[in-house]
Each structure stands twice: as structure tokens, then as C-alpha cells.
Amino acid sequence: MPSALEIAEAAISAGHTTITATQAAGIRAQLQTMQEPGYTREVWLDIAMAGAKSIHDHNLAMIAGATVTEIGPPRGFENITPDDWAIVRNDRITRWWGNEIGDTAASIAVRVIDEIVDGRIIRHAPDLCINVDGAFSASETHEIIDALQAALRALAETEGVDA
């Protein structure tokens, strides 16, 4: 199993240059908890590099988020904390604002995504997210419809946000 220093050196060699010594030690500690006796040193290092890339991406997203001018929350999201900035598909740096609507058998939310593009925050149009799983009684269906109406009102309020 590689040491924290070896993990840090390998991460930097692989281009994951934002990894700190503390983060490399954390990766090493996670490897120790796995207790897989049959792994070769190369397999351990490959697993460590997957963790190092994830931490590096998180670090880059946090750095990018700290260097842009904040634009504040979307309308209707003033009391909601967004997710942390994160690197997603195609190396896009985004954060999500999620406003859960109602307390029903279905998961209903209005979601707004901010993206860092060319050093500034671009706010995307809001989305209505509905996740329904299973069959519902008549009273549950009524609650879901009420929550959908509330979500559509929240979506309409949020639509007025300038991009």
C-alpha cells in the first residue's frame, strides 16, 4: 500500500496538482480501512488516484467558485443554501439550488443551476423536477396535485430571474 507521500507525488505527477498533504493522508487512511489483502501496489495506487482526482476536481471547483463575483440566490430561493460548486460532465463547474415543494409521496422540487463560464456565473432557467415511484391512494394523489400547483407557482416566480 502506498504511503501518503507516494500518493501525493503520484497525484501531482498525474496532474492533480491541488492535492494537499492532509488530503493525501486522508486517501491513505481510506485505503487502510478497505483491508483488501490481495491487492498489488499498482491496484492500491490506481484506487488512490481515483480518490485524488475526485478531491482535485472538488478543489478546482471551490477555487473557481471563490474567484467569481457572487450573484446571490435565485428569486424564491433566498433562504436556501445551494450545493457546493462541483465539476460535472464535460468539465462544467456548476452548483444547484433546490427548492423542495410540499411533503408528498412524490418528490417535487424547483431546481436552478448556476454555471461558471468564462470567469462569471451564468444562471440557467429553472427546472421543475418530479420523481414519482409507485402507486398512490386518492388522498396521496390529491396531495401530489396540490404540491404540483405550488411547484408551478414557485417555478413561475423563479422564471423572472435575469441570466
N, C-alpha and C positions, 0 to 999 in steps of 0.2 A: 504494500500500500504506500503511495507517495506521501511525503511529508507536506506540511502546509507551504514550506518554501518551494518545494518542487512543483506544487500545484500553482502557486503564484507565478513562478518562472514560465511554466508551460502555458498558462493563460496569457501572459504578456507576449510570449512568442507566437501564440495563435491570434494575436490582435485584440485580445480582451484587456485593453490597457487601463481600464478604470478599476480593476480589482484591487482591493486593499489587502494588507496582511491579515487584518481581522476577518475579512470575508473569506480569504483562502483558508484560514484556520477553521472557520465555520463549515466550509465544504469538507475539510478533513474530518471534522467531528461527525458530520452526517455520514461519511463513508464508514467510520468506525461503528456506527450504530447498525449498519447493514449486516455485518457479521457473515459474509459470504466467503467461506474458506477456499473455494476452488478458483477464485478469480486470479488472473495473472496481473502483473503490474500494469500492462498495457490496458487491460479492461478497466482497472481501477482509475487509471488516468483518463480514459475516454469518458467514464461516468463523471469524474471531477470536471472535465472540460464542458460537459453539458450544463452542469451547475454554474460554472464560471461564465459561460455565455449568457445564461439567464440573468445572473447578477450584473454582468456588464451591460446588457440591454436595459435593465432597470436603472442602473446608474446613469446611462446616457439619457434616458427619458427624463429622469429627475433633473439632470443638468440642463437639458433643453427647456424644461418647464420653468426652471429658475431664471433663465435668461430672456424670457419673453415678457412683454407687458401684459399684465393680467387684465381681462375684460369684464370680470365679475360674473355672477351666475346668470343663467337664462331667466327670463321673466317667469315667475311662478316657482322658481327653484331657490329662492333667497335663503331658506332655512335648511337646505340640503347640501351636504358635503359631497363633492364629486369623487370618483375613483382617482387613484394616483395616475399620473402620466405613465403611459406604457407604450412600448414598441409592439405594434401588431403587424399583421400581414403586410408584405411589401415595404417593410421598414417604416411604416407610418407611425408617427407619435401622436397618440390620442388619449383623451380622458373622457369618461362617460358620466353624465348626470342622469340619475334615475329617480323618478317620482312615482312611487308605488301608489296605486289608486284602489281604495277600498280594501276590504278584508273578506274575500270570497273564495270559493273553491277554485276559481281561475286566478292565475297570476296576471295582473293588468298593470301596465306602467307606461308613462310617457318618458322617452329617453332622448337626450340631446347629446350629441358627440361634438367635442371640440378637437381640432387637429392643429398641430404646429406645422405651418407651411412657410418656407422662406423667412423664418425668424419671427413670425407673428401667428396669433391664434385666429383660426378660421372656425366659426361656429356653423355646424351643419343644421339643416332643417330638422325639427323634432320628428320622432317616430312614435307610433302607438304600438306597443308590444303586448301581445296577448298570448298566454300559454295556457291551453286548456287540455286537461288529461282526464279521461273517464266520463262516466255518465252522471247526470245531476238530477236532483229532485226538482219539483216545481218551485219550491221556495229558494233553493240554491240558484236556479236559473233566473229567478226574479232579482236576486241579489247581484248576480253577474251582470244583468242588463242595467241595473242601477249604476253599478261601478263603471260599466262601459260608457254610459251617458256622462258620468263625472269625468272619465278619462278624456272623452271627446271635448268637453268644456275646457279641461286643462290643456289639451293639445291646441285648441283654438287660441287660448290665452298666450301660449308659448310661441305660436306661429308668428307673432308680431315682433320677434327678436330680430334685430339687424345682424346680418352676417358680417 
